[in-house]
Amino acid sequence: MIEIFPTTAAAAEAAAHGIARQLSEGLKTRGRAGLVVTGGRSPGPVFDQLRQAPEIDWARVVVTLSDERCVGEDDPASNARAVRERLLVGEGTKAHFLPLWPEPDPAALAVLLPFDAVMLGMGEDGHIASLIPGDPGLAAAMDPASSALTVSVPAGLGKPPLPRISLTLSALLQARAVFLLVAGEAKREIIARAQLGADLPVAALIAQTRVPVRVLWSPAHEV
């Protein structure tokens, strides 16, 4: 299941190509496309390549987030800030952006379902989006049959330990394809544990059969 790449740049290129193909298919068959992206370091190189994909008519693409920290958009911790700085530039400025903070719009999210592509990262505790081990509400947020699209996550979890909003597992699985970017030996070991059935959020993503998941791994992060 793990696709191995020699560098993060190579993994980013593969992810950008795969996501662009999904968006292009959505545009051809449905006239619009929905993309869910993650925050953190992993997506930056993907954003740089994706926004230049010639096959994407960004004016007909809606971009939203897998999760968001409850901070202002000018805060360095803001996932929306990273998206605006790396993806929604150049041709990408034509895309419609649907933020999750300060208030998610469930009706607007529902219109996008199923998402054409979801790009996720993974923490060293096995979390995806902001579905974080230790959250008292995690079981409900991980219910694949839940009708809820978003969930509030209390402060004190994750890095940084800020309050957050996250898409639920049920929402993430309402997609045509999921791309999971991981880097480094520690995270490869977590994926291996997940494949063996460890009780981790990422394990639930990998084990399900509703949506294809590509795990793209590279040895280490590059700046």
DRENMARPA-530227 format. One record per residue (C-alpha): x, y, z. Coordinates in Angstrom, 1 decimal. Each point is the difference from the previous one (the first is absolute). Layout:
<rs>
R | X | Y | Z
...
</rs>
This chain:
<rs>
R | 0.0 | 0.0 | 0.0
R | 2.9 | 2.4 | 0.7
R | 1.4 | 1.8 | -3.1
R | 3.6 | 0.7 | 0.7
R | 1.8 | 3.1 | -1.5
R | 3.6 | 1.0 | 0.3
R | -0.7 | 3.6 | 1.1
R | -2.9 | 2.1 | 1.2
R | 0.1 | 1.9 | -3.3
R | -0.6 | -3.3 | -1.9
R | -2.9 | -0.9 | 2.3
R | -1.4 | 3.5 | -0.4
R | 0.2 | -0.3 | -3.8
R | -1.9 | -3.3 | 0.1
R | -2.6 | 1.4 | 2.4
R | -0.5 | 3.1 | -2.1
R | -0.4 | -2.1 | -3.2
R | -2.5 | -2.3 | 1.6
R | -2.1 | 2.8 | 1.5
R | 0.1 | 2.0 | -3.2
R | -1.3 | -3.1 | -1.8
R | -2.9 | -0.3 | 2.5
R | -0.9 | 3.6 | -0.3
R | 0.1 | -0.1 | -3.8
R | -2.3 | -3.0 | -0.1
R | -2.5 | 1.8 | 2.3
R | 0.1 | 3.1 | -2.3
R | -0.6 | -2.1 | -3.1
R | -2.8 | -2.2 | 1.4
R | -1.7 | 2.4 | 2.5
R | 1.0 | 3.4 | -1.0
R | 1.6 | 0.8 | 3.3
R | 2.4 | -1.6 | 2.5
R | 0.5 | 0.0 | 3.8
R | 3.5 | -0.3 | 1.6
R | 0.8 | -0.5 | 3.7
R | 3.5 | 0.9 | 1.1
R | 2.0 | -0.3 | 3.2
R | 2.2 | 2.4 | 1.9
R | 3.5 | -0.6 | 1.3
R | 3.2 | -0.3 | -1.9
R | -0.9 | -2.8 | -2.3
R | -2.4 | 1.7 | -2.5
R | 2.2 | 3.0 | -0.9
R | 2.0 | -1.6 | -2.8
R | -3.2 | -1.6 | -1.3
R | -1.8 | 3.4 | -0.1
R | 2.9 | 1.5 | -1.9
R | -0.4 | -2.6 | -2.8
R | -3.8 | -0.4 | 0.2
R | -0.8 | 3.7 | -0.6
R | 1.9 | -0.2 | -3.3
R | -1.8 | -3.1 | -1.4
R | -1.2 | 1.0 | -3.4
R | -2.9 | -2.3 | 0.0
R | -1.8 | 1.6 | 2.9
R | -2.4 | 2.9 | -0.5
R | 0.3 | 1.4 | 3.5
R | -3.0 | 2.3 | -0.4
R | -2.2 | -3.2 | 0.3
R | 1.9 | -1.5 | 3.0
R | -1.0 | 0.4 | 3.7
R | 2.8 | -0.5 | 2.5
R | -0.6 | -0.7 | 3.6
R | 2.0 | -1.3 | 3.0
R | 0.2 | -3.3 | 1.7
R | 0.4 | 1.9 | 3.3
R | 0.8 | 3.4 | 1.4
R | 1.5 | 1.5 | 3.1
R | -2.3 | 2.6 | 1.6
R | 2.2 | 3.0 | -0.6
R | -0.1 | 3.0 | -2.2
R | 0.9 | -0.5 | -3.7
R | 3.2 | 2.1 | 0.5
R | 1.2 | -2.3 | 2.8
R | 2.9 | -2.2 | -1.1
R | -1.9 | -3.0 | 1.4
R | -2.9 | 0.6 | -2.4
R | -0.5 | -2.7 | -2.6
R | -1.9 | 2.5 | -2.1
R | 3.0 | 2.2 | -0.1
R | 2.2 | -2.7 | -1.4
R | -2.6 | -0.8 | -2.7
R | -0.3 | 3.6 | -1.0
R | 3.8 | 0.5 | -0.1
R | 0.8 | -3.2 | -1.9
R | -3.0 | -1.2 | -2.0
R | -2.4 | 3.0 | -0.5
R | 2.6 | 2.0 | -2.0
R | 0.5 | 0.4 | -3.7
R | -2.6 | -2.1 | -1.8
R | -1.1 | -1.3 | 3.4
R | -1.4 | 3.4 | 0.9
R | -3.0 | -0.9 | -2.2
R | -1.1 | -2.8 | 2.3
R | -2.7 | 0.4 | 2.6
R | 1.2 | -0.5 | 3.6
R | -2.3 | -1.3 | 2.7
R | 1.5 | 0.5 | 3.4
R | -0.9 | -1.9 | 3.1
R | 0.7 | 2.8 | 2.5
R | -1.6 | 2.0 | 1.6
R | -3.1 | -2.0 | -1.0
R | -0.1 | -3.0 | -2.4
R | -2.9 | 0.0 | -2.5
R | -1.5 | -3.5 | 0.0
R | -2.3 | 0.8 | -2.8
R | 2.8 | 1.2 | -2.2
R | 2.1 | -3.0 | 0.9
R | -2.9 | -2.4 | -0.8
R | -0.3 | 1.5 | -3.5
R | 3.6 | -1.2 | -0.7
R | -0.6 | -3.6 | 1.0
R | 1.5 | -2.2 | -1.1
R | 3.3 | 1.9 | -0.1
R | 2.0 | -0.7 | -3.1
R | 3.2 | -0.2 | 2.0
R | 1.1 | 0.1 | 3.6
R | 3.6 | 0.7 | 1.0
R | 1.1 | -0.8 | 3.5
R | 3.1 | -0.1 | 2.1
R | 0.5 | -2.1 | 3.2
R | 1.4 | 0.9 | 3.4
R | 2.5 | -2.2 | 1.9
R | -2.9 | -1.0 | 2.3
R | -1.9 | -1.4 | -3.0
R | -2.5 | 2.8 | -0.3
R | -1.4 | 1.1 | -3.3
R | -1.7 | 3.4 | -0.5
R | -0.6 | 1.0 | 3.6
R | -1.3 | -3.4 | 1.0
R | 2.4 | -0.3 | 2.9
R | 0.5 | -2.8 | 2.5
R | -1.0 | 1.1 | 3.5
R | -2.9 | 2.1 | -1.1
R | -3.1 | -0.9 | 2.1
R | -2.1 | 0.4 | -3.2
R | 2.2 | -2.1 | -2.2
R | -2.3 | -3.1 | -0.2
R | -2.9 | 2.1 | -1.3
R | 2.3 | 1.8 | -2.4
R | 1.3 | -3.3 | -1.3
R | -3.4 | -1.6 | -0.6
R | -0.1 | -0.7 | -3.7
R | -3.8 | 0.0 | 0.1
R | -0.3 | 3.5 | 1.6
R | -2.0 | 2.6 | -1.8
R | 2.2 | 2.8 | 1.5
R | 2.4 | 1.5 | -2.4
R | 2.1 | 2.0 | 2.5
R | 0.9 | -0.3 | 3.7
R | 1.5 | 2.4 | 2.5
R | 3.3 | -1.1 | 1.7
R | 0.9 | 1.4 | 3.4
R | 3.3 | 1.8 | 0.8
R | 2.8 | -2.1 | 1.5
R | 0.3 | -2.5 | -2.8
R | 2.4 | -0.1 | -2.9
R | 2.9 | 2.3 | -0.9
R | -0.7 | 2.9 | 0.5
R | -2.5 | -0.9 | 2.7
R | -2.7 | 2.4 | -1.3
R | -3.7 | -0.4 | -0.3
R | -0.9 | -1.3 | -3.4
R | -2.8 | -0.9 | -2.5
R | 0.4 | -3.2 | -2.0
R | -1.9 | -1.9 | -2.6
R | -1.3 | -3.2 | 1.4
R | 1.2 | -3.4 | -1.3
R | -3.4 | -0.4 | -1.6
R | 0.5 | 3.3 | -2.0
R | 3.5 | -1.0 | -1.0
R | -1.2 | -3.3 | -1.4
R | -2.6 | 1.7 | -2.2
R | 2.7 | 0.4 | -2.6
R | 1.0 | -1.5 | -3.3
R | 3.7 | -0.3 | 1.0
R | 2.2 | 0.7 | 3.1
R | 3.6 | 0.9 | -0.2
R | 2.0 | -0.5 | 3.3
R | 3.4 | 1.6 | 0.1
R | 2.5 | -1.2 | 2.6
R | 3.7 | 0.5 | 0.4
R | 2.7 | -1.5 | 2.2
R | 0.7 | -3.3 | 1.6
R | -2.1 | 0.6 | 3.1
R | -3.1 | 0.6 | -2.0
R | 0.7 | -3.0 | -2.2
R | 0.0 | -2.1 | 3.1
R | -3.3 | 1.5 | 1.0
R | -1.5 | -1.0 | -3.4
R | 1.4 | -3.5 | 0.6
R | -1.7 | -0.1 | 3.4
R | -3.2 | 1.3 | -1.6
R | 0.0 | -2.8 | -2.6
R | 0.3 | -2.5 | 2.8
R | -3.2 | 1.4 | 1.6
R | 1.4 | 2.5 | 2.6
R | -2.7 | 2.1 | 1.6
R | 0.9 | 3.2 | -1.7
R | -2.1 | 2.4 | -2.1
R | 2.2 | -0.6 | -3.1
R | -0.7 | -3.8 | 0.4
R | -3.7 | 0.6 | -0.5
R | 0.8 | 1.9 | -3.2
R | 2.2 | -2.7 | -1.4
R | -2.2 | -2.9 | 1.0
R | -3.3 | 1.3 | -1.6
R | -1.0 | -1.0 | -3.5
R | -2.3 | 2.8 | -1.0
R | 2.6 | 2.3 | -1.6
R | 3.4 | -0.8 | -1.4
R | 2.9 | 1.3 | 2.0
R | 3.5 | 0.7 | -1.4
R | 2.7 | 0.1 | 2.7
R | 3.0 | 2.0 | -1.4
R | 3.1 | -0.3 | 2.1
R | 3.4 | 1.6 | -0.2
R | 3.0 | -0.3 | 2.3
R | 0.0 | 3.4 | 1.5
R | -1.3 | 3.5 | -0.2
R | 1.9 | 2.5 | -2.0
R | -0.4 | 3.8 | 0.5
</rs>
